[in-house]
């Protein structure tokens, strides 16, 4: 059912069910009522899944917290959600203050479910069958922001989560023979739905990493596990692409093949990719952010089994998908199973409008925030995503950017920084970038690859300026006049990111 790649903390479905019931008994004994909120603060592991089911299957509400959250963010989320208990890993327990531990009724160590602290322990003999779970029953509150007291908690129902499983089934049929490798945070709706709930639904097997999924950790794990399904994000695919292209550039023979027989080059790359990922990948899902078209073209030409998904936490999370074998470069695909999708307030000249979605996947609302809920949910059930896109004649959608990110040019034209950033990120030495407006000018903040940064630290300032200017010229030769970059600022430290490795743009505005 689930285990670490080294075989630790292993469960069969029978032992999993038994453990879930045992943990529910612990909650009962400490008086946690059927509607109690229980926070999960941990890295990915089999016991994360045990915790989630022990909470939600008996009517309680799971409050997953990203392990990268600060102590300040954690306290905000626990207080705002009114969590009565916390299940935390050894690594995360230190973030819980003594004051916070006294506020909650129970704190458990997720590694072995031992009691860390408890307040007013009591026996609760009442049966949870007295409060039946319905489609509209609240199952989980997922926080998309915990950096202030005004945290945003997305309320997802049992019906929302069940629909996400149906979406996955229609996008990529799976069975008990499939093996998942979990590399994204389980506290995020993407991994929760497709990397936890779906494999349990079909009786599949899930493997977890004890370390961060860096290339040096991930590739050996893939060769060992030989996964058939992986949920990933664009940054992983982009790193693979850059690593391969760098090897080609450094090898004269490979460059010759690339120039004179590109079909052969892509065939060889495809064979290598297949071998490095374990040779059994049937579905490599990419979501959480927009994939660079150049990288997608690369994956398509190597015949790698990738798929594209688009969605939000508020839609549990899928809205559109482009399944394996049905992708089109640059497109986020067509509406997912059972989801209505449309464009609102469309610009008649460009065909660009805001993506809106309606269906059983749409959230109940934001926890304790009716005003914010009303700002994104219409009376007839349409959820406004804030994402801008256009649509082709075949009903495929193409993301252009975010409403809040769009920059108004000097002549009133709409500039989408995400499109400029995709061009910047194809520059050989660039890892990631962010385009912002300063005064009347567009500025590119650029983070270089680690290895190159190390060399640059020893370089003189004019070399840095020379590189920045090279990047600026590279970009301006490839974008329209209205999207020209005035100057490039090289970052001295990594960008701060979300769980799906998207840059926290608001921090740099």
C-alpha positions as CSV (number, residue, x, y, z in Angstrom):
1,X,0.0,0.0,0.0
2,X,2.7,2.5,1.0
3,X,6.3,2.6,2.2
4,X,9.5,4.6,2.1
5,X,11.8,3.8,-0.8
6,X,14.1,2.0,1.8
7,X,11.2,-0.1,3.0
8,X,10.6,1.6,6.3
9,X,7.1,2.4,7.7
10,X,5.5,-0.1,5.4
11,X,1.8,-0.8,5.2
12,X,-0.4,-3.4,3.4
13,X,-4.0,-2.3,3.0
14,X,-5.1,-4.6,5.9
15,X,-2.5,-3.1,8.3
16,X,-3.3,0.4,7.0
17,X,-7.0,-0.1,7.9
18,X,-6.1,-1.4,11.3
19,X,-3.8,1.6,12.0
20,X,-6.4,4.1,10.9
21,X,-8.9,2.6,13.4
22,X,-6.3,2.6,16.2
23,X,-5.6,6.2,15.6
24,X,-9.3,7.1,15.6
25,X,-9.5,5.4,19.0
26,X,-6.8,7.7,20.3
27,X,-8.9,10.7,19.1
28,X,-12.0,9.3,20.8
29,X,-10.1,8.8,24.0
30,X,-9.1,12.5,24.0
31,X,-12.6,13.7,23.4
32,X,-12.1,14.9,19.8
33,X,-15.7,15.3,18.5
34,X,-16.7,14.3,14.9
35,X,-16.3,17.9,13.6
36,X,-13.0,18.6,15.4
37,X,-10.2,20.1,13.3
38,X,-6.9,18.2,13.4
39,X,-3.7,19.7,11.8
40,X,-1.2,17.5,10.0
41,X,2.3,19.0,10.0
42,X,4.8,16.6,8.4
43,X,6.9,15.6,5.5
44,X,5.6,13.0,3.1
45,X,5.3,9.5,4.6
46,X,2.9,6.6,4.9
47,X,1.7,7.8,8.3
48,X,0.6,11.0,6.6
49,X,-2.0,9.0,4.7
50,X,-2.9,7.1,7.9
51,X,-3.5,10.4,9.7
52,X,-5.6,11.9,7.0
53,X,-8.0,8.9,6.8
54,X,-8.1,8.5,10.6
55,X,-9.3,12.2,10.7
56,X,-11.7,12.4,7.7
57,X,-13.2,8.9,7.6
58,X,-14.8,9.5,11.0
59,X,-16.2,13.0,10.4
60,X,-13.3,15.1,11.6
61,X,-11.7,17.8,9.5
62,X,-8.0,17.6,8.3
63,X,-6.0,20.7,8.3
64,X,-2.8,19.9,6.3
65,X,0.1,22.3,6.8
66,X,3.1,22.5,4.4
67,X,6.3,21.4,6.2
68,X,8.2,24.4,4.8
69,X,5.9,26.7,6.8
70,X,7.5,29.0,9.5
71,X,6.5,28.8,13.1
72,X,4.6,32.1,12.6
73,X,2.6,30.7,9.7
74,X,1.9,27.4,11.6
75,X,0.5,29.3,14.6
76,X,-1.7,31.5,12.4
77,X,-3.1,28.4,10.6
78,X,-3.8,26.4,13.8
79,X,-5.4,29.4,15.5
80,X,-7.5,30.4,12.5
81,X,-8.7,26.8,11.8
82,X,-9.3,26.3,15.6
83,X,-7.5,23.0,15.4
84,X,-8.0,20.9,18.5
85,X,-5.1,18.6,17.8
86,X,-1.8,18.5,15.9
87,X,0.0,15.5,14.4
88,X,3.6,16.5,13.6
89,X,6.8,14.9,12.6
90,X,10.0,15.0,14.6
91,X,11.4,17.7,12.3
92,X,8.4,19.9,12.7
93,X,7.6,19.6,16.5
94,X,10.2,22.2,17.3
95,X,8.1,24.8,15.5
96,X,5.3,24.3,18.0
97,X,5.7,26.7,20.9
98,X,4.8,25.8,24.4
99,X,1.9,28.2,24.4
100,X,0.5,26.6,21.2
101,X,0.8,23.1,22.7
102,X,-1.2,24.2,25.7
103,X,-3.9,25.6,23.4
104,X,-4.6,22.3,21.6
105,X,-6.0,19.2,23.3
106,X,-3.5,16.7,21.8
107,X,-0.1,16.7,20.1
108,X,1.0,13.4,18.5
109,X,4.4,12.5,16.9
110,X,3.4,11.3,13.4
111,X,6.5,9.0,13.2
112,X,5.1,6.6,15.7
113,X,1.9,8.2,16.8
114,X,3.2,8.6,20.4
115,X,1.7,11.3,22.6
116,X,3.8,14.4,22.9
117,X,1.4,16.4,25.0
118,X,-2.3,16.3,25.9
119,X,-4.7,18.5,27.8
120,X,-7.7,17.3,29.7
121,X,-7.6,13.7,28.3
122,X,-11.1,12.1,28.5
123,X,-12.9,9.1,27.2
124,X,-15.5,9.6,24.5
125,X,-17.6,6.5,24.0
126,X,-20.0,8.1,21.6
127,X,-20.2,6.5,18.1
128,X,-19.3,8.7,15.1
129,X,-22.0,6.9,13.1
130,X,-24.5,9.3,14.7
131,X,-23.1,12.0,12.4
132,X,-23.2,10.5,8.9
133,X,-20.8,11.9,6.3
134,X,-22.5,13.4,3.3
135,X,-21.2,14.8,0.0
136,X,-21.3,18.3,1.4
137,X,-19.6,17.4,4.7
138,X,-16.4,19.4,5.3
139,X,-13.4,17.1,4.9
140,X,-10.4,19.4,4.8
141,X,-9.3,23.0,5.1
142,X,-6.2,23.7,3.0
143,X,-4.4,27.0,3.6
144,X,-3.0,28.8,0.6
145,X,-1.6,31.6,2.7
146,X,-0.4,31.7,6.3
147,X,1.9,34.7,6.2
148,X,-0.5,37.0,8.0
149,X,-3.3,36.8,10.5
150,X,-5.7,37.0,7.6
151,X,-5.0,33.4,6.5
152,X,-7.0,31.9,3.5
153,X,-8.4,28.5,4.3
154,X,-10.0,26.6,1.3
155,X,-12.9,24.4,2.5
156,X,-13.1,21.2,0.5
157,X,-16.0,18.7,1.0
158,X,-16.0,14.9,0.8
159,X,-17.8,15.4,-2.5
160,X,-15.0,17.6,-3.8
161,X,-12.4,15.0,-3.0
162,X,-14.4,12.2,-4.4
163,X,-14.9,14.1,-7.7
164,X,-11.1,14.7,-7.9
165,X,-10.6,10.9,-7.8
166,X,-13.1,10.5,-10.7
167,X,-11.3,13.2,-12.6
168,X,-8.0,11.3,-12.2
169,X,-9.7,8.0,-13.2
170,X,-10.9,9.5,-16.5
171,X,-7.6,11.3,-17.2
172,X,-5.4,8.3,-16.5
173,X,-6.9,4.9,-15.7
174,X,-4.9,3.1,-13.0
175,X,-5.1,-0.2,-11.1
176,X,-3.5,-2.1,-8.2
177,X,-0.6,-2.9,-10.5
178,X,0.5,0.8,-10.6
179,X,3.3,2.3,-8.5
180,X,3.4,6.0,-7.5
181,X,6.5,7.9,-6.4
182,X,5.4,10.8,-4.2
183,X,7.6,13.8,-4.6
184,X,5.3,16.8,-4.0
185,X,4.0,17.9,-0.6
186,X,1.0,15.9,0.5
187,X,-0.4,19.0,2.1
188,X,-1.0,20.5,-1.3
189,X,-4.3,19.7,-3.1
190,X,-2.5,18.4,-6.2
191,X,-0.5,15.6,-4.5
192,X,-3.3,15.0,-2.0
193,X,-5.8,14.2,-4.8
194,X,-3.6,12.4,-7.3
195,X,-0.7,11.1,-5.2
196,X,-2.7,9.9,-2.2
197,X,-6.5,9.6,-2.7
198,X,-6.3,8.1,-6.2
199,X,-3.8,5.3,-5.5
200,X,-5.9,4.3,-2.4
201,X,-9.0,4.3,-4.5
202,X,-7.5,1.8,-7.0
203,X,-5.5,-0.1,-4.5
204,X,-2.1,1.0,-5.9
205,X,1.3,1.2,-4.2
206,X,2.9,4.5,-3.1
207,X,6.6,5.1,-2.4
208,X,7.9,8.0,-0.4
209,X,11.3,9.7,-0.2
210,X,13.0,10.5,3.1
211,X,15.0,13.3,1.6
212,X,14.1,16.3,-0.7
213,X,13.6,15.2,-4.3
214,X,16.9,16.6,-5.7
215,X,18.2,15.0,-8.9
216,X,20.8,13.1,-7.0
217,X,18.1,11.6,-4.8
218,X,15.2,11.3,-7.3
219,X,16.9,9.5,-10.1
220,X,18.3,6.6,-8.1
221,X,14.9,6.3,-6.4
222,X,13.1,6.1,-9.8
223,X,15.5,3.4,-11.0
224,X,14.8,1.4,-7.8
225,X,11.0,1.9,-7.6
226,X,10.3,1.9,-11.3
227,X,7.2,4.0,-10.8
228,X,4.4,4.0,-13.4
229,X,2.8,7.3,-12.2
230,X,4.4,10.5,-10.9
231,X,2.9,13.9,-10.1
232,X,5.4,16.7,-10.8
233,X,5.8,20.4,-11.5
234,X,7.4,22.3,-14.4
235,X,10.6,23.1,-12.6
236,X,11.5,19.3,-12.4
237,X,10.9,18.9,-16.2
238,X,12.8,22.1,-16.9
239,X,15.8,21.0,-14.9
240,X,15.9,17.7,-16.8
241,X,15.7,19.5,-20.1
242,X,18.6,21.9,-19.2
243,X,20.8,19.1,-17.9
244,X,20.4,17.2,-21.2
245,X,20.9,20.2,-23.4
246,X,24.0,21.2,-21.5
247,X,25.5,17.7,-22.2
248,X,24.7,18.1,-25.9
249,X,26.4,21.5,-26.0
250,X,29.5,20.2,-24.3
251,X,29.8,17.2,-26.7
252,X,30.8,18.0,-30.4
253,X,29.6,14.6,-31.6
254,X,26.2,15.1,-30.0
255,X,26.0,18.6,-31.4
256,X,26.7,17.2,-34.9
257,X,23.8,14.7,-34.5
258,X,21.5,17.4,-33.2
259,X,22.3,19.6,-36.2
260,X,22.2,16.9,-39.0
261,X,19.9,14.2,-37.6
262,X,17.6,15.8,-35.0
263,X,15.1,12.9,-35.2
264,X,17.9,10.5,-34.1
265,X,18.9,12.8,-31.3
266,X,15.4,12.9,-29.8
267,X,15.1,9.2,-30.2
268,X,18.3,8.7,-28.2
269,X,17.2,11.2,-25.6
270,X,13.9,9.4,-25.3
271,X,15.6,6.1,-24.7
272,X,17.9,7.7,-22.0
273,X,15.0,9.4,-20.3
274,X,13.0,6.2,-20.2
275,X,15.9,4.3,-18.7
276,X,16.7,7.0,-16.1
277,X,13.1,7.2,-14.9
278,X,12.8,3.4,-14.3
279,X,11.5,2.4,-17.7
280,X,7.8,2.0,-16.6
281,X,6.4,5.6,-16.6
282,X,2.9,5.6,-18.0
283,X,2.0,9.0,-16.7
284,X,4.2,11.9,-15.7
285,X,1.8,14.7,-14.7
286,X,2.9,18.3,-14.8
287,X,0.9,20.9,-13.0
288,X,1.0,23.7,-10.4
289,X,2.4,26.2,-12.9
290,X,2.7,26.8,-16.7
291,X,5.3,24.6,-18.5
292,X,7.8,26.4,-20.8
293,X,6.7,25.6,-24.4
294,X,10.3,24.9,-25.4
295,X,10.6,22.2,-22.6
296,X,7.2,20.8,-23.6
297,X,8.2,20.5,-27.3
298,X,11.3,18.7,-26.1
299,X,9.2,16.2,-24.1
300,X,6.9,15.7,-27.0
301,X,9.6,15.0,-29.5
302,X,11.3,12.5,-27.1
303,X,7.8,10.7,-26.9
304,X,7.9,10.9,-23.1
305,X,4.6,10.0,-21.4
306,X,3.8,13.4,-20.0
307,X,0.5,15.1,-19.3
308,X,-0.6,18.6,-18.4
309,X,-3.0,19.6,-15.7
310,X,-4.3,23.0,-14.7
311,X,-6.3,23.9,-11.6
312,X,-6.4,25.6,-8.2
313,X,-6.8,24.5,-4.6
314,X,-10.3,26.0,-4.7
315,X,-11.2,23.4,-7.4
316,X,-9.8,20.4,-5.6
317,X,-7.7,21.0,-7.8
318,X,-8.3,20.0,-11.5
319,X,-10.0,22.3,-14.0
320,X,-8.5,21.3,-17.4
321,X,-6.2,18.5,-18.5
322,X,-4.2,17.4,-21.5
323,X,-3.8,13.6,-21.2
324,X,-0.9,11.5,-22.3
325,X,-0.9,11.3,-26.1
326,X,-3.3,14.2,-26.4
327,X,-1.1,17.2,-25.5
328,X,-0.6,20.3,-27.6
329,X,2.4,22.5,-26.9
330,X,1.4,25.5,-24.9
331,X,-2.1,24.3,-24.1
332,X,-3.5,23.3,-20.6
333,X,-6.0,21.1,-22.4
334,X,-9.7,20.8,-22.3
335,X,-12.2,20.8,-19.4
336,X,-11.6,17.9,-17.0
337,X,-14.3,15.2,-16.4
338,X,-17.5,16.8,-15.0
339,X,-16.2,20.4,-15.0
340,X,-17.7,23.3,-16.9
341,X,-15.1,25.8,-18.0
342,X,-15.6,29.2,-19.7
343,X,-14.0,32.6,-20.2
344,X,-15.4,35.7,-18.6
345,X,-15.1,39.3,-19.7
346,X,-13.3,38.3,-23.0
347,X,-11.3,41.0,-24.8
348,X,-12.9,40.9,-28.4
349,X,-9.5,41.8,-30.0
350,X,-7.3,39.2,-28.3
351,X,-9.9,36.6,-27.2
352,X,-8.4,36.6,-23.8
353,X,-10.6,36.3,-20.7
354,X,-10.6,35.1,-17.2
355,X,-11.0,31.3,-16.7
356,X,-14.1,30.4,-14.7
357,X,-15.1,26.9,-13.6
358,X,-18.2,25.2,-12.2
359,X,-18.8,21.6,-11.0
360,X,-18.7,19.2,-8.1
361,X,-15.0,20.1,-7.7
362,X,-15.6,23.7,-6.6
363,X,-14.9,24.4,-2.9
364,X,-17.5,25.1,-0.3
365,X,-15.8,28.5,0.3
366,X,-13.1,30.1,2.4
367,X,-13.2,29.2,6.1
368,X,-14.7,32.0,8.2
369,X,-14.5,34.5,5.3
370,X,-17.9,35.1,3.6
371,X,-16.7,38.3,1.9
372,X,-13.7,36.7,0.3
373,X,-15.8,33.7,-0.8
374,X,-18.4,36.0,-2.4
375,X,-15.6,37.8,-4.3
376,X,-14.7,34.6,-6.3
377,X,-17.9,32.5,-6.2
378,X,-21.0,33.6,-8.0
379,X,-24.5,32.7,-6.9
380,X,-24.9,30.1,-9.7
381,X,-21.7,28.3,-8.8
382,X,-19.0,29.7,-11.0
383,X,-15.6,30.1,-9.5
384,X,-13.4,32.9,-10.8
385,X,-9.8,31.8,-11.0
386,X,-8.1,35.1,-11.7
387,X,-6.1,33.4,-14.5
388,X,-6.2,34.8,-18.0
389,X,-6.4,32.5,-21.0
390,X,-7.6,32.1,-24.6
391,X,-9.3,29.2,-26.3
392,X,-8.9,27.6,-29.7
393,X,-11.5,26.1,-32.0
394,X,-11.1,22.7,-30.5
395,X,-11.9,23.9,-27.0
396,X,-8.3,23.8,-25.8
397,X,-7.2,26.5,-23.3
398,X,-4.0,28.5,-23.3
399,X,-2.9,30.3,-20.2
400,X,-1.6,33.9,-20.7
401,X,-1.0,35.0,-17.1
402,X,-2.7,36.2,-13.9
403,X,-5.1,39.1,-13.7
404,X,-3.1,40.5,-10.8
405,X,0.2,40.1,-12.6
406,X,-0.8,41.7,-15.9
407,X,1.2,44.9,-16.6
408,X,-0.4,47.8,-18.5
409,X,2.0,49.1,-21.2
410,X,2.6,52.8,-22.0
411,X,0.1,52.6,-24.8
412,X,-2.5,50.7,-22.9
413,X,-1.5,47.3,-24.2
414,X,-1.6,44.2,-21.9
415,X,1.8,42.7,-21.1
416,X,1.9,39.2,-19.5
417,X,5.2,38.9,-17.6
418,X,4.9,35.0,-17.5
419,X,5.4,34.9,-21.3
420,X,8.6,37.0,-21.0
421,X,9.9,34.9,-18.2
422,X,9.5,31.8,-20.3
423,X,11.9,33.3,-22.8
424,X,14.4,34.4,-20.1
425,X,14.4,30.9,-18.6
426,X,15.6,29.4,-21.9
427,X,18.9,31.3,-21.6
428,X,21.6,28.6,-20.7
429,X,22.7,30.0,-17.4
430,X,19.3,31.0,-16.0
431,X,17.5,29.0,-13.4
432,X,14.4,31.1,-12.9
433,X,13.2,34.7,-13.4
434,X,10.6,37.2,-12.6
435,X,9.6,40.3,-14.6
436,X,8.2,43.3,-12.7
437,X,7.5,46.9,-13.5
438,X,9.6,49.6,-11.9
439,X,8.4,53.1,-12.8
440,X,7.7,52.9,-16.5
441,X,10.3,50.2,-17.2
442,X,10.2,46.4,-17.2
443,X,12.9,44.8,-15.1
444,X,13.9,41.1,-15.0
445,X,15.0,39.6,-11.7
446,X,17.1,36.6,-12.6
447,X,18.4,33.7,-10.5
448,X,21.3,31.8,-12.0
449,X,22.1,28.1,-11.8
450,X,23.9,27.1,-8.6
451,X,27.1,25.9,-10.3
452,X,27.3,29.1,-12.3
453,X,26.6,31.2,-9.2
454,X,29.6,29.6,-7.5
455,X,31.9,30.6,-10.3
456,X,30.4,34.1,-10.5
457,X,31.2,34.7,-6.8
458,X,34.8,34.8,-7.8
459,X,34.2,37.0,-10.8
460,X,34.6,40.7,-11.0
461,X,31.6,43.1,-11.3
462,X,32.0,43.9,-15.0
463,X,31.7,40.1,-15.8
464,X,28.4,40.1,-13.9
465,X,27.3,43.2,-15.8
466,X,28.3,41.6,-19.1
467,X,26.2,38.5,-18.3
468,X,23.2,40.6,-17.4
469,X,23.5,42.5,-20.6
470,X,23.7,39.3,-22.6
471,X,20.5,38.1,-21.0
472,X,18.8,41.4,-21.8
473,X,19.8,41.3,-25.4
474,X,18.8,37.6,-25.7
475,X,15.3,38.4,-24.4
476,X,14.7,41.6,-26.4
477,X,15.5,39.8,-29.6
478,X,12.7,37.4,-29.0
479,X,9.9,39.5,-27.6
480,X,7.7,42.3,-28.9
481,X,8.6,46.0,-28.5
482,X,6.1,46.4,-25.7
483,X,7.7,43.5,-23.7
484,X,11.3,44.8,-24.0
485,X,13.4,44.5,-20.8
486,X,15.1,47.7,-19.6
487,X,17.7,45.9,-17.4
488,X,18.4,42.6,-15.7
489,X,19.1,42.3,-12.0
490,X,20.9,39.2,-10.9
491,X,19.6,37.7,-7.7
492,X,22.0,37.2,-4.8
493,X,19.9,34.6,-3.1
494,X,17.2,32.1,-4.3
495,X,13.6,33.1,-4.9
496,X,11.2,32.3,-2.2
497,X,8.6,29.8,-3.5
498,X,5.3,28.0,-2.8
499,X,4.8,24.3,-2.3
500,X,4.6,23.7,-6.0
501,X,7.8,25.7,-6.5
502,X,6.1,28.8,-7.9
503,X,7.9,32.1,-7.0
504,X,6.0,34.1,-4.4
505,X,5.7,37.0,-6.8
506,X,4.1,39.4,-4.3
507,X,7.3,39.5,-2.3
508,X,9.2,41.2,-5.2
509,X,6.7,43.7,-6.5
